[in-house]
Amino acid sequence: MEAIAQMAEQKQHHPDWCNSYNKLTVNLCSHDAGGKITQKDIEMAAAIDALAEGFSVVVET
């Protein structure tokens, strides 16, 4: 979560997330675009996926 938070701060694009026990759920949408998915969301998702590859995690879409 810390690594995603740092990346989000750099990109000025902050996801909504929920952390419960050993599961992190990340929701991406652009609030300033009416809650729609934008190119910025797609880029953030790709960056999070790339980041997750460095950890022992399962990425579900």
Backbone as CSV, one residue per row, in Angstrom:
resi,resn,N_x,N_y,N_z,CA_x,CA_y,CA_z,C_x,C_y,C_z
1,MET,0.835,-1.190,0.000,0.000,0.000,0.000,0.878,1.251,0.000
2,GLU,1.968,1.189,0.736,2.837,2.360,0.803,3.427,2.695,-0.566
3,ALA,3.846,1.682,-1.288,4.426,1.911,-2.611,3.379,2.488,-3.570
4,ILE,2.149,1.994,-3.508,1.082,2.521,-4.358,0.769,3.956,-3.965
5,ALA,0.737,4.221,-2.673,0.455,5.585,-2.201,1.510,6.571,-2.686
6,GLN,2.771,6.171,-2.648,3.843,7.047,-3.134,3.702,7.293,-4.630
7,MET,3.399,6.249,-5.379,3.218,6.379,-6.821,2.014,7.274,-7.122
8,ALA,0.923,7.081,-6.380,-0.284,7.881,-6.589,0.001,9.355,-6.320
9,GLU,0.781,9.619,-5.309,1.120,11.004,-4.985,1.928,11.631,-6.118
10,GLN,2.876,10.895,-6.653,3.693,11.397,-7.765,2.840,11.676,-8.993
11,LYS,1.873,10.801,-9.251,1.028,10.940,-10.439,-0.183,11.845,-10.196
12,GLN,-0.376,12.262,-8.944,-1.551,13.058,-8.569,-2.839,12.371,-9.004
13,HIS,-2.884,11.045,-8.754,-4.055,10.244,-9.096,-4.244,9.223,-7.982
14,HIS,-5.237,9.429,-7.143,-5.368,8.656,-5.916,-6.533,7.674,-5.983
15,PRO,-6.232,6.373,-5.921,-7.282,5.364,-5.995,-8.031,5.239,-4.670
16,ASP,-9.204,4.655,-4.748,-9.924,4.236,-3.552,-9.476,2.806,-3.285
17,TRP,-9.245,2.475,-2.015,-8.845,1.103,-1.727,-9.384,0.633,-0.394
18,CYS,-9.362,-0.682,-0.240,-9.807,-1.311,0.990,-8.791,-2.400,1.323
19,ASN,-8.290,-2.373,2.536,-7.344,-3.384,2.997,-8.013,-4.188,4.101
20,SER,-8.197,-5.473,3.863,-8.801,-6.350,4.857,-7.933,-7.591,5.001
21,TYR,-7.337,-7.730,6.181,-6.433,-8.826,6.507,-5.301,-8.904,5.493
22,ASN,-5.340,-9.841,4.574,-4.244,-10.000,3.615,-4.671,-9.690,2.183
23,LYS,-5.755,-8.921,2.041,-6.269,-8.627,0.709,-6.428,-7.123,0.535
24,LEU,-5.874,-6.614,-0.541,-5.988,-5.199,-0.881,-6.808,-5.083,-2.156
25,THR,-7.879,-4.313,-2.097,-8.708,-4.051,-3.260,-8.501,-2.604,-3.665
26,VAL,-8.159,-2.377,-4.924,-7.904,-1.033,-5.444,-8.938,-0.735,-6.520
27,ASN,-9.649,0.378,-6.363,-10.638,0.815,-7.348,-10.145,2.102,-7.999
28,LEU,-10.131,2.097,-9.310,-9.671,3.254,-10.062,-10.805,3.831,-10.891
29,CYS,-11.021,5.108,-10.771,-11.899,5.869,-11.643,-11.556,7.331,-11.417
30,SER,-11.830,8.152,-12.392,-11.496,9.573,-12.284,-12.718,10.337,-11.806
31,HIS,-12.675,10.774,-10.561,-13.811,11.495,-9.978,-14.116,12.776,-10.752
32,ASP,-13.062,13.434,-11.227,-13.283,14.678,-11.971,-13.808,14.426,-13.381
33,ALA,-13.882,13.146,-13.791,-14.462,12.786,-15.089,-15.812,12.105,-14.886
34,GLY,-16.435,12.367,-13.743,-17.747,11.796,-13.481,-17.717,10.327,-13.108
35,GLY,-16.593,9.864,-12.555,-16.494,8.468,-12.136,-16.215,7.503,-13.265
36,LYS,-15.869,8.034,-14.419,-15.564,7.180,-15.570,-14.090,6.770,-15.541
37,ILE,-13.785,5.699,-16.250,-12.407,5.253,-16.373,-11.753,6.042,-17.498
38,THR,-10.601,6.618,-17.187,-9.876,7.440,-18.156,-8.520,6.798,-18.461
39,GLN,-7.806,7.393,-19.372,-6.464,6.920,-19.704,-5.562,6.966,-18.474
40,LYS,-5.767,7.947,-17.629,-4.979,8.069,-16.400,-5.209,6.843,-15.494
41,ASP,-6.444,6.344,-15.446,-6.752,5.145,-14.660,-6.074,3.914,-15.245
42,ILE,-6.110,3.800,-16.555,-5.485,2.660,-17.227,-3.982,2.652,-16.975
43,GLU,-3.366,3.817,-17.060,-1.927,3.922,-16.800,-1.605,3.596,-15.346
44,MET,-2.443,4.044,-14.423,-2.224,3.751,-13.012,-2.373,2.263,-12.748
45,ALA,-3.365,1.625,-13.349,-3.566,0.182,-13.188,-2.350,-0.587,-13.699
46,ALA,-1.816,-0.199,-14.834,-0.634,-0.866,-15.382,0.561,-0.682,-14.446
47,ALA,0.706,0.498,-13.883,1.810,0.761,-12.963,1.653,-0.063,-11.685
48,ILE,0.433,-0.202,-11.179,0.191,-1.023,-9.990,0.479,-2.488,-10.296
49,ASP,0.055,-2.971,-11.467,0.345,-4.352,-11.866,1.845,-4.589,-11.935
50,ALA,2.573,-3.652,-12.521,4.027,-3.791,-12.622,4.660,-3.801,-11.233
51,LEU,4.159,-2.969,-10.362,4.661,-2.921,-9.000,4.388,-4.237,-8.271
52,ALA,3.214,-4.798,-8.488,2.832,-6.055,-7.832,3.709,-7.222,-8.242
53,GLU,4.280,-7.159,-9.438,5.151,-8.227,-9.901,6.380,-8.378,-9.025
54,GLY,6.756,-7.308,-8.320,7.910,-7.357,-7.434,7.611,-7.977,-6.081
55,PHE,6.353,-8.306,-5.832,5.927,-8.908,-4.581,5.302,-10.265,-4.864
56,SER,5.131,-11.060,-3.848,4.470,-12.360,-4.000,2.969,-12.143,-3.822
57,VAL,2.327,-11.670,-4.882,0.895,-11.389,-4.804,0.166,-11.987,-5.987
58,VAL,-1.117,-12.138,-5.823,-1.998,-12.575,-6.906,-2.800,-11.358,-7.324
59,VAL,-2.753,-11.017,-8.598,-3.509,-9.882,-9.111,-4.771,-10.396,-9.762
60,GLU,-5.918,-9.949,-9.234,-7.218,-10.302,-9.803,-7.788,-9.065,-10.473
61,THR,-8.381,-9.229,-11.637,-9.005,-8.094,-12.321,-10.487,-8.284,-12.440
